[in-house]
Amino acid sequence: MTTSTSGFQPGDILTRDEIHPVLGGSRYAGICPAVEKQNVLIFSDSEIGNRYGYSDGWLAEEDDLGPIFTYTGVGKQGDQVFKGGNASILEHLDKGRTLHLFIAVGKVPGTDTRTHRYIGKFKIDERTPFEMRQAKDELGLDRNVIVFRLRPIGLHIREASDTLLPAPAPQSRFNRTAGRITRAVRRQRRQRLPRTAVNQVAETRDDLADSFEEVESAAGETIGQMELSMRDSTTRLIFELFNETNNTVYEPVGSAASESITQALAQLLLARNHLRGLNQAQPFHLMVLAPALPREDLRDLLAEHGIGLVYRNDSGGFSQFERDTSTFADAQRSARCFDCPVPA
């Protein structure tokens, strides 16, 4: 059972001396688990975020389930990990705790006491609870940070000043380890969940991605995660399998069925629209990575849109499906490549 706010309303401006006697938790940390009150308190501060090159805030775009607030985890040096406060956010539903979000807004006049606006109750997005992204630590070194995706529960306040600014242009970042870390965390979480058909598909997808990355890395390829900021958007596309050596984006799927293939196709077509805006010497290639060879009509669908296909073959290895694309309108382009130079 979760607790009430005991009189706090979204929009209230409070000090931590007023907050913690009611909701519990430490008076100092940015993430404050309150075991006795069954809460987790989250404090967002733009001054700290600006210092390390990240911003917390509402995504300007809502998805089919509604609004999302993104919050960067704690840890000032090195990669952020799922321990302490970060773990308390990820596991709050499992432990029956409520997330309470506050945003720093100023100081009590004449003092150094910070004030915080109460935003409301939240829970992590159960579809994509977090993303691993790249940012700087306090020493100026690149590291992995955890960006939680939080959804409001009931009444909440959403002000324009707390909304992230859209990216002015597409930008990509390459990260060698983030994809593997994300899959490992998902795998650990699934071990605590019932073994359903949906979870089995997700497990197949992550196992497939790990196996493919191992094979490609052993062959000398540079494989990692691509993080793509989209022009005029606050949402980012995350591709956990990107071959930096030959500019190939892979979208793994946990099934060769129509639903999985068409979802992957949609994701890659969205990426194509924004990848075109990047200034690259080498063209990008887009591929679906499947656990088996999809049926012919799905292979045709991918080829019509210039999307390539890699699949696990009967020997347990990986094969690239090749077909003649000359029957399609864009006959001069490879099924793996868009914006490639057209032969004279």
C-alpha positions as CSV (number, residue, x, y, z in Angstrom):
1,M,0.0,0.0,0.0
2,T,1.3,3.5,-0.9
3,T,1.1,6.5,1.3
4,S,-0.8,9.7,0.8
5,T,1.0,13.1,0.6
6,S,-0.6,14.1,3.9
7,G,-1.7,17.5,2.7
8,F,1.0,18.3,0.1
9,Q,-0.5,19.4,-3.2
10,P,1.2,19.5,-6.6
11,G,2.6,23.1,-6.9
12,D,3.3,23.5,-3.2
13,I,6.7,25.2,-2.5
14,L,8.4,23.5,0.4
15,T,11.7,23.2,2.3
16,R,13.3,19.8,3.1
17,D,12.6,20.5,6.7
18,E,8.9,20.5,5.9
19,I,9.0,17.6,3.5
20,H,10.9,14.9,5.4
21,P,8.9,14.7,8.6
22,V,5.9,13.9,6.5
23,L,7.3,11.7,3.8
24,G,10.5,10.4,5.4
25,G,13.9,9.9,4.0
26,S,17.3,11.6,4.3
27,R,17.5,15.4,4.3
28,Y,20.5,15.6,2.0
29,A,20.5,13.1,-0.9
30,G,19.0,13.6,-4.3
31,I,17.2,10.3,-4.1
32,C,15.9,9.5,-0.6
33,P,14.4,6.0,0.1
34,A,12.0,6.2,3.0
35,V,11.5,2.6,4.1
36,E,9.3,3.3,7.1
37,K,7.0,5.6,5.0
38,Q,7.0,3.4,1.9
39,N,8.2,6.3,-0.2
40,V,11.1,7.3,-2.5
41,L,11.7,11.0,-2.7
42,I,13.3,12.4,-5.8
43,F,14.9,15.9,-5.9
44,S,15.7,17.4,-9.3
45,D,18.1,20.4,-9.5
46,S,18.9,22.1,-12.8
47,E,22.0,23.7,-11.4
48,I,23.6,20.3,-10.7
49,G,22.4,19.0,-14.1
50,N,23.9,21.9,-16.0
51,R,27.2,21.3,-14.2
52,Y,27.5,17.8,-15.7
53,G,25.9,18.3,-19.1
54,Y,22.4,16.8,-18.5
55,S,18.9,18.1,-17.9
56,D,15.9,16.6,-16.1
57,G,12.4,17.5,-17.2
58,W,9.2,16.6,-19.0
59,L,9.5,15.4,-22.6
60,A,7.7,17.8,-24.8
61,E,6.1,14.8,-26.6
62,E,3.6,12.5,-25.0
63,D,3.4,8.9,-26.1
64,D,0.3,6.7,-26.2
65,L,0.3,6.3,-22.4
66,G,0.7,10.0,-21.6
67,P,3.5,12.3,-20.3
68,I,7.0,11.3,-19.2
69,F,9.4,13.1,-16.9
70,T,13.1,12.1,-17.3
71,Y,15.3,12.1,-14.3
72,T,19.1,11.4,-14.2
73,G,20.3,9.1,-11.5
74,V,22.9,9.8,-8.8
75,G,26.6,9.2,-8.9
76,K,29.2,12.0,-9.5
77,Q,32.2,10.0,-10.7
78,G,32.4,7.1,-13.1
79,D,29.5,5.1,-14.5
80,Q,26.3,5.3,-12.6
81,V,25.1,1.9,-11.3
82,F,21.9,0.4,-9.9
83,K,22.7,0.6,-6.3
84,G,21.4,2.8,-3.4
85,G,19.1,5.5,-4.6
86,N,19.2,4.4,-8.2
87,A,18.1,0.9,-7.3
88,S,15.3,2.3,-5.1
89,I,13.8,4.0,-8.1
90,L,14.1,1.0,-10.4
91,E,12.6,-1.4,-7.7
92,H,10.0,0.9,-6.1
93,L,7.0,-0.9,-7.6
94,D,8.4,-4.3,-6.5
95,K,8.7,-3.0,-3.0
96,G,5.3,-1.2,-2.9
97,R,6.8,2.3,-2.6
98,T,5.6,5.6,-4.1
99,L,7.9,8.0,-5.9
100,H,7.4,11.7,-5.0
101,L,9.1,14.2,-7.3
102,F,10.3,17.7,-6.3
103,I,12.1,20.3,-8.4
104,A,14.4,22.9,-6.8
105,V,13.0,26.4,-7.5
106,G,15.0,28.9,-5.3
107,K,15.8,29.8,-1.7
108,V,14.0,31.1,1.4
109,P,14.5,34.9,1.3
110,G,17.5,35.9,3.3
111,T,18.8,32.4,3.7
112,D,20.7,29.6,1.9
113,T,17.8,27.2,2.5
114,R,16.6,25.7,-0.8
115,T,13.0,25.5,-1.8
116,H,11.4,22.8,-3.9
117,R,8.2,22.6,-5.9
118,Y,6.2,19.4,-5.3
119,I,5.3,17.9,-8.7
120,G,3.3,14.9,-7.6
121,K,3.4,11.1,-7.3
122,F,5.1,9.1,-10.0
123,K,6.0,5.5,-11.0
124,I,8.6,4.3,-13.5
125,D,7.5,3.6,-17.1
126,E,7.0,-0.1,-17.1
127,R,7.7,-0.5,-20.8
128,T,11.1,1.4,-20.8
129,P,11.9,2.3,-17.1
130,F,15.3,3.8,-18.0
131,E,17.8,4.6,-20.7
132,M,21.6,4.4,-20.4
133,R,23.1,7.6,-21.9
134,Q,26.5,9.3,-22.0
135,A,27.4,12.4,-20.0
136,K,30.4,13.9,-18.2
137,D,31.3,13.2,-14.5
138,E,32.6,15.8,-12.1
139,L,36.1,15.2,-13.5
140,G,35.0,15.9,-17.0
141,L,35.3,12.3,-18.1
142,D,32.7,10.5,-20.3
143,R,30.6,8.0,-18.3
144,N,27.3,6.2,-18.4
145,V,24.4,7.8,-16.6
146,I,21.0,6.3,-15.9
147,V,18.0,8.3,-17.2
148,F,14.8,7.2,-15.6
149,R,11.5,7.6,-17.4
150,L,8.8,8.5,-14.8
151,R,5.0,8.6,-15.3
152,P,2.7,10.7,-13.1
153,I,0.1,9.1,-11.0
154,G,-3.0,11.2,-10.6
155,L,-2.8,14.9,-9.9
156,H,0.5,16.6,-10.9
157,I,1.8,19.9,-12.1
158,R,3.5,20.4,-15.4
159,E,5.0,23.8,-16.1
160,A,6.6,25.0,-19.3
161,S,9.8,25.8,-17.4
162,D,10.2,22.2,-16.4
163,T,9.9,20.9,-20.0
164,L,13.1,20.0,-21.9
165,L,14.1,22.0,-25.0
166,P,13.9,20.2,-28.4
167,A,17.2,19.4,-30.1
168,P,17.9,22.0,-32.8
169,A,19.6,19.3,-35.1
170,P,20.1,15.6,-35.1
171,Q,23.1,14.4,-33.1
172,S,24.4,10.9,-32.4
173,R,26.6,9.5,-29.7
174,F,28.4,6.2,-29.6
175,N,28.8,4.2,-26.4
176,R,30.7,0.9,-26.2
177,T,29.1,-0.5,-23.1
178,A,25.6,1.0,-22.5
179,G,23.7,-1.6,-24.6
180,R,25.2,-4.6,-22.8
181,I,24.5,-3.0,-19.4
182,T,20.9,-2.2,-20.3
183,R,20.3,-5.8,-21.5
184,A,21.9,-7.2,-18.3
185,V,19.7,-5.1,-16.1
186,R,16.6,-6.1,-18.0
187,R,17.6,-9.8,-17.7
188,Q,18.0,-9.4,-13.9
189,R,14.6,-7.8,-13.6
190,R,12.9,-10.5,-15.6
191,Q,14.2,-13.2,-13.3
192,R,11.8,-11.7,-10.6
193,L,8.8,-11.7,-13.0
194,P,6.4,-14.5,-14.1
195,R,7.6,-16.4,-17.2
196,T,5.1,-15.1,-19.7
197,A,5.1,-15.2,-23.5
198,V,5.9,-11.5,-23.6
199,N,8.8,-11.9,-21.3
200,Q,10.1,-14.8,-23.3
201,V,10.1,-12.7,-26.5
202,A,12.0,-10.0,-24.6
203,E,14.5,-12.6,-23.3
204,T,15.0,-14.0,-26.9
205,R,15.6,-10.4,-28.2
206,D,18.3,-9.6,-25.5
207,D,20.0,-13.0,-25.9
208,L,20.1,-12.5,-29.7
209,A,21.6,-9.1,-29.3
210,D,24.3,-10.3,-26.9
211,S,25.2,-13.2,-29.2
212,F,25.4,-11.0,-32.3
213,E,27.6,-8.4,-30.5
214,E,30.0,-11.1,-29.3
215,V,30.3,-12.5,-32.9
216,E,30.9,-9.1,-34.5
217,S,33.3,-8.0,-31.8
218,A,35.3,-11.2,-32.2
219,A,35.5,-10.5,-35.9
220,G,37.1,-7.1,-35.1
221,E,34.1,-4.9,-35.5
222,T,33.4,-2.0,-33.2
223,I,29.9,-2.6,-31.7
224,G,28.1,-0.5,-29.2
225,Q,25.0,1.7,-28.6
226,M,23.9,4.6,-30.7
227,E,22.0,7.4,-28.9
228,L,20.2,9.6,-31.5
229,S,18.8,13.0,-30.6
230,M,16.0,13.9,-33.1
231,R,15.6,17.3,-34.6
232,D,12.8,19.4,-33.0
233,S,12.2,16.6,-30.4
234,T,13.0,16.0,-26.8
235,T,12.7,12.2,-27.3
236,R,15.9,10.2,-28.1
237,L,16.1,7.0,-30.1
238,I,18.3,4.4,-28.5
239,F,19.8,1.6,-30.7
240,E,21.7,-0.9,-28.5
241,L,23.4,-2.4,-31.6
242,F,25.4,-0.1,-33.8
243,N,28.5,-1.1,-35.8
244,E,30.7,2.0,-35.8
245,T,33.1,0.3,-38.2
246,N,30.6,0.3,-41.2
247,N,27.8,2.6,-39.9
248,T,25.2,-0.1,-39.6
249,V,22.2,0.2,-37.2
250,Y,20.7,-3.0,-36.1
251,E,17.2,-3.4,-34.6
252,P,17.0,-6.8,-32.8
253,V,13.6,-8.5,-32.4
254,G,12.6,-11.4,-30.2
255,S,10.4,-13.0,-32.8
256,A,10.3,-13.4,-36.6
257,A,6.5,-12.8,-36.5
258,S,4.8,-9.9,-38.3
259,E,4.2,-7.8,-35.2
260,S,7.9,-7.8,-34.2
261,I,9.2,-7.2,-37.8
262,T,6.8,-4.3,-38.5
263,Q,7.6,-2.6,-35.2
264,A,11.3,-2.9,-36.0
265,L,10.7,-1.5,-39.4
266,A,8.8,1.5,-38.0
267,Q,11.7,2.3,-35.6
268,L,14.3,2.1,-38.4
269,L,12.3,4.3,-40.7
270,L,12.0,6.9,-38.0
271,A,15.8,6.7,-37.5
272,R,16.4,7.1,-41.2
273,N,14.5,10.4,-41.2
274,H,16.9,11.8,-38.6
275,L,20.1,10.1,-39.6
276,R,19.9,11.9,-42.9
277,G,20.6,15.1,-41.1
278,L,23.9,13.9,-39.7
279,N,27.1,14.9,-41.5
280,Q,28.7,11.6,-42.2
281,A,31.5,10.7,-44.6
282,Q,30.1,7.1,-44.8
283,P,26.4,6.3,-45.4
284,F,24.3,4.5,-42.8
285,H,22.9,1.0,-43.2
286,L,19.7,-0.2,-41.5
287,M,19.2,-3.8,-40.6
288,V,16.7,-5.9,-38.7
289,L,18.3,-8.7,-36.6
290,A,15.9,-11.6,-36.2
291,P,16.1,-15.0,-34.3
292,A,14.9,-16.8,-37.5
293,L,14.3,-16.1,-41.1
294,P,10.9,-14.2,-41.4
295,R,8.4,-15.3,-44.0
296,E,8.7,-14.1,-47.5
297,D,6.1,-11.3,-47.4
298,L,7.9,-9.7,-44.4
299,R,11.3,-10.0,-46.2
300,D,9.7,-8.3,-49.2
301,L,8.3,-5.5,-47.0
302,L,11.8,-4.8,-45.5
303,A,13.4,-4.8,-49.0
304,E,10.8,-2.4,-50.4
305,H,11.8,0.1,-47.7
306,G,15.5,-0.5,-48.1
307,I,16.0,-2.3,-44.8
308,G,18.4,-5.2,-44.6
309,L,18.0,-8.4,-42.7
310,V,20.3,-10.6,-40.6
311,Y,19.0,-13.7,-38.9
312,R,20.1,-16.6,-36.8
313,N,20.6,-19.6,-39.1
314,D,20.0,-23.3,-38.5
315,S,23.6,-23.7,-37.5
316,G,23.3,-21.2,-34.7
317,G,25.3,-18.5,-36.5
318,F,24.2,-15.4,-38.4
319,S,23.3,-15.0,-42.0
320,Q,22.5,-11.9,-44.0
321,F,19.5,-12.3,-46.3
322,E,20.3,-11.1,-49.8
323,R,17.7,-10.5,-52.5
324,D,17.4,-8.8,-55.8
325,T,15.8,-5.4,-55.3
326,S,15.6,-4.6,-59.0
327,T,11.8,-5.2,-59.0
328,F,11.3,-2.2,-56.6
329,A,11.0,1.4,-57.5
330,D,14.4,2.4,-56.0
331,A,16.3,-0.2,-57.9
332,Q,19.7,1.7,-57.8
333,R,19.9,1.5,-54.0
334,S,21.1,-1.4,-51.9
335,A,18.7,-3.0,-49.5
336,R,21.2,-2.1,-46.7
337,C,21.9,1.5,-47.6
338,F,20.2,4.8,-47.9
339,D,21.6,8.0,-49.3
340,C,24.4,5.9,-50.9
341,P,26.1,7.5,-54.0
342,V,24.3,6.6,-57.2
343,P,26.6,5.2,-59.9
344,A,27.0,7.4,-62.9
